């Protein structure tokens, strides 16, 4: 996702149960709205009303359906 892009979480693909539980407890769940705030050096995104910073490998486990941008 590019900075400023918005979307909705579809699924979280992690085989690490502890990581999945942690993401769920932070609100990273299917149906949650996300906005990408920063992609470098770390990944920072807004999930509903919570700002989260995660490692890139963690961010790559979150499947997001992008919302179309309007010109």
Secondary structure, 3 states (H helix, E strand, C coil): CCCCCEEEEEEECCCCHHHHHHHHHCCCCCCCEEEEEECCCCEEEEECCEEEEECHHHHCCEEEEECCCCC
